């Protein structure tokens, strides 16, 4: 079985985790708050491409304000997106394609956005090139500094690790799903760093002017319960928004 086929199967199995109606998933943050963070950074745009859209947790809320095109590698993700967009009356154009080869002409979109869809790619630098190529004006990328190798604190060891082990067991029991297992498997195929510094470097090498690097937004999208648990457990993984203008 090829890596591409294996990866697609993993993403297909993760569809419920990206569903707009997965209330356990959105216990931690609000999809509408995520969409607002994007929207206020592309106010002068109309036609928007969401790369790695998943089941539409960003695309569907953003379709209220923009002409949304949603691209994803997994056909099952797009099938779920269609179900939700039809239920909510959202106007979203769906494209089943690979982020390494965006099937649109140069500068087809006023803005290209991407949320947590760079890290899983086999060649993230090439995907960034495609994102920049497809954009006419704005690029907004949300990612996490997952590769940081920080030593765990005493609080994380004593409280955080046991708490999340219990939570993972509860989630698996309640849903019959084990998303952590699939993410762990997928990481085997992706050894390239997608840190803020690295993505910023790739964008700047393509002539993109970086207008903002924001690490503070996580507090704005997190629910009160999530913030409380972050404070108690000591776990608060760094996430960033990179915004840039196409020159």
C-alpha positions as CSV (number, residue, x, y, z in Angstrom):
1,X,0.0,0.0,0.0
2,X,1.4,3.4,-1.0
3,X,1.9,6.2,1.6
4,X,-0.7,8.3,-0.2
5,X,-3.3,5.6,0.1
6,X,-2.5,5.0,3.7
7,X,-2.7,8.7,4.6
8,X,-6.0,9.1,2.8
9,X,-7.4,6.1,4.8
10,X,-6.2,7.7,8.1
11,X,-7.9,11.0,7.1
12,X,-11.1,9.2,6.1
13,X,-11.3,7.6,9.5
14,X,-10.8,11.0,11.2
15,X,-13.9,12.6,9.5
16,X,-16.0,12.7,12.7
17,X,-13.3,14.6,14.5
18,X,-13.6,17.5,12.0
19,X,-17.4,17.5,11.8
20,X,-18.9,20.9,12.7
21,X,-21.4,19.0,14.9
22,X,-18.9,17.1,16.9
23,X,-19.6,18.8,20.2
24,X,-16.9,16.8,22.1
25,X,-14.3,18.2,19.6
26,X,-15.6,21.8,20.0
27,X,-15.6,21.5,23.8
28,X,-12.1,23.0,23.5
29,X,-12.6,25.8,21.1
30,X,-15.3,27.4,19.0
31,X,-15.3,26.9,15.2
32,X,-17.0,30.3,14.8
33,X,-14.3,32.0,16.8
34,X,-11.7,30.4,14.5
35,X,-13.6,31.7,11.5
36,X,-13.8,35.2,13.0
37,X,-10.0,35.2,13.4
38,X,-9.6,34.5,9.7
39,X,-12.4,36.8,8.6
40,X,-10.9,39.9,10.3
41,X,-7.6,39.3,8.5
42,X,-9.1,39.1,5.0
43,X,-11.8,41.9,5.1
44,X,-10.9,43.3,1.7
45,X,-11.2,39.9,0.0
46,X,-14.2,38.1,-1.6
47,X,-13.1,34.9,-3.3
48,X,-11.4,32.6,-0.7
49,X,-9.8,29.2,-1.0
50,X,-9.6,27.0,2.2
51,X,-6.8,24.5,1.7
52,X,-7.1,21.4,3.8
53,X,-10.6,22.3,4.7
54,X,-11.5,19.0,6.3
55,X,-15.3,18.7,7.0
56,X,-15.8,22.4,6.7
57,X,-15.5,23.7,10.3
58,X,-13.9,26.9,8.9
59,X,-15.5,27.0,5.4
60,X,-19.1,26.8,6.5
61,X,-19.0,29.8,9.0
62,X,-16.8,31.8,6.5
63,X,-19.3,31.2,3.7
64,X,-21.6,33.8,5.4
65,X,-19.2,36.5,4.3
66,X,-17.1,35.2,1.5
67,X,-17.3,33.1,-1.7
68,X,-15.8,29.9,-0.3
69,X,-13.9,27.2,-2.2
70,X,-13.0,24.2,0.0
71,X,-10.2,21.9,-1.0
72,X,-9.3,18.6,0.7
73,X,-7.4,15.4,0.0
74,X,-10.1,13.3,1.6
75,X,-13.3,12.7,-0.4
76,X,-15.0,11.5,2.8
77,X,-14.2,14.8,4.5
78,X,-15.8,16.6,1.6
79,X,-18.8,14.3,1.7
80,X,-19.3,15.3,5.4
81,X,-18.9,18.9,4.5
82,X,-21.6,18.6,1.9
83,X,-24.0,17.2,4.5
84,X,-23.4,20.0,6.9
85,X,-23.4,22.8,4.3
86,X,-26.7,21.5,2.9
87,X,-28.2,21.4,6.4
88,X,-27.1,25.0,7.1
89,X,-27.7,26.4,3.7
90,X,-24.1,27.4,3.2
91,X,-22.8,28.1,-0.3
92,X,-19.5,26.3,-0.6
93,X,-17.7,25.0,-3.7
94,X,-15.8,21.8,-2.9
95,X,-12.7,20.5,-4.6
96,X,-11.1,17.0,-4.0
97,X,-7.4,17.7,-4.6
98,X,-4.0,17.6,-3.1
99,X,-2.5,20.7,-1.6
100,X,0.7,19.9,-3.4
101,X,-1.1,20.6,-6.7
102,X,-3.9,23.1,-6.4
103,X,-6.0,22.8,-9.6
104,X,-6.4,26.5,-10.2
105,X,-4.7,29.1,-12.3
106,X,-2.3,31.6,-10.8
107,X,-3.9,34.3,-8.5
108,X,-7.3,32.7,-8.8
109,X,-8.3,33.8,-5.3
110,X,-8.2,37.0,-3.3
111,X,-7.1,35.0,-0.3
112,X,-5.9,31.5,0.5
113,X,-6.2,30.2,4.0
114,X,-5.0,27.1,5.7
115,X,-5.7,25.8,9.2
116,X,-3.6,23.0,10.6
117,X,-3.1,21.4,7.2
118,X,0.6,22.2,6.6
119,X,2.1,19.8,9.1
120,X,0.7,16.6,7.6
121,X,2.1,17.2,4.2
122,X,5.0,15.2,2.7
123,X,6.4,18.3,1.1
124,X,5.1,21.4,3.0
125,X,7.4,23.8,1.3
126,X,6.0,22.9,-2.1
127,X,2.4,23.2,-0.8
128,X,3.3,26.7,0.5
129,X,4.5,27.6,-3.1
130,X,1.1,26.4,-4.4
131,X,-0.8,28.4,-1.8
132,X,1.2,31.6,-2.7
133,X,0.7,30.9,-6.4
134,X,-3.1,30.6,-6.1
135,X,-3.4,33.8,-4.1
136,X,-3.8,37.2,-5.5
137,X,-3.6,39.2,-2.3
138,X,-3.7,37.5,1.1
139,X,-2.3,34.4,2.7
140,X,-3.4,33.3,6.2
141,X,-1.9,30.2,7.8
142,X,-2.7,28.8,11.2
143,X,-0.4,26.1,12.6
144,X,1.1,24.8,15.8
145,X,4.7,24.7,16.8
146,X,4.3,20.9,17.4
147,X,8.1,20.2,16.9
148,X,9.2,22.2,19.9
149,X,11.0,19.8,22.3
150,X,10.3,21.4,25.6
151,X,10.9,19.7,28.9
152,X,7.7,18.8,30.8
153,X,7.0,20.7,34.0
154,X,6.2,19.0,37.3
155,X,2.5,20.1,36.8
156,X,2.3,18.5,33.4
157,X,3.8,15.3,34.7
158,X,1.7,15.0,37.9
159,X,-1.6,16.5,36.7
160,X,-1.6,17.0,33.0
161,X,-0.5,13.7,31.7
162,X,-2.8,11.6,33.9
163,X,-5.7,13.9,33.1
164,X,-5.4,13.6,29.4
165,X,-4.8,9.9,29.6
166,X,-8.2,9.6,31.4
167,X,-9.8,12.0,28.9
168,X,-8.5,10.0,25.9
169,X,-9.9,6.8,27.4
170,X,-13.2,8.4,28.0
171,X,-13.4,9.8,24.5
172,X,-12.5,6.4,23.0
173,X,-15.2,4.7,25.2
174,X,-17.9,7.3,24.5
175,X,-17.3,7.5,20.7
176,X,-15.7,4.2,19.8
177,X,-13.0,6.2,18.0
178,X,-9.3,6.7,18.7
179,X,-8.1,9.8,16.8
180,X,-4.8,9.9,18.7
181,X,-3.8,6.6,17.1
182,X,-4.3,7.9,13.6
183,X,-2.4,11.1,14.2
184,X,0.5,9.1,15.7
185,X,0.6,6.9,12.6
186,X,0.5,9.9,10.2
187,X,3.4,11.6,12.0
188,X,5.6,8.8,10.8
189,X,5.4,10.1,7.2
190,X,6.1,13.8,8.1
191,X,9.5,14.6,9.5
192,X,9.9,18.1,8.1
193,X,9.6,21.0,10.5
194,X,6.6,23.3,10.0
195,X,7.5,25.7,12.7
196,X,6.5,29.4,12.5
197,X,10.1,30.3,11.6
198,X,10.2,27.7,8.8
199,X,6.9,28.7,7.3
200,X,7.7,32.4,7.6
201,X,11.0,31.7,5.7
202,X,9.3,29.8,2.9
203,X,6.7,32.6,2.5
204,X,9.3,35.4,2.5
205,X,11.4,33.5,0.0
206,X,8.4,33.6,-2.4
207,X,8.1,37.4,-1.9
208,X,5.3,37.4,0.6
209,X,5.4,40.3,3.0
210,X,4.6,39.0,6.5
211,X,2.2,41.4,8.1
212,X,1.5,39.6,11.3
213,X,2.7,36.7,13.5
214,X,0.2,36.2,16.3
215,X,0.6,33.6,19.1
216,X,-2.1,35.2,21.3
217,X,-5.1,34.2,19.4
218,X,-5.5,30.8,21.1
219,X,-6.9,32.6,24.1
220,X,-9.6,34.1,21.9
221,X,-10.8,30.9,20.3
222,X,-10.6,28.7,23.4
223,X,-13.7,28.0,25.5
224,X,-13.7,29.0,29.2
225,X,-13.6,25.3,30.2
226,X,-10.6,24.8,27.9
227,X,-8.7,27.7,29.5
228,X,-9.4,26.4,32.9
229,X,-8.0,23.0,32.1
230,X,-5.0,24.5,30.4
231,X,-4.3,26.4,33.6
232,X,-4.8,23.3,35.8
233,X,-2.8,20.8,33.7
234,X,0.0,23.1,32.5
235,X,-0.5,22.0,28.9
236,X,-0.9,24.9,26.4
237,X,0.6,24.0,23.1
238,X,1.8,27.1,21.1
239,X,-0.2,27.9,18.0
240,X,0.3,30.8,15.6
241,X,-1.3,32.8,12.8
242,X,0.9,33.9,10.0
243,X,-0.6,36.6,7.8
244,X,1.0,37.9,4.6
245,X,0.4,40.0,1.6
246,X,1.3,38.9,-1.9
247,X,3.6,41.3,-3.7
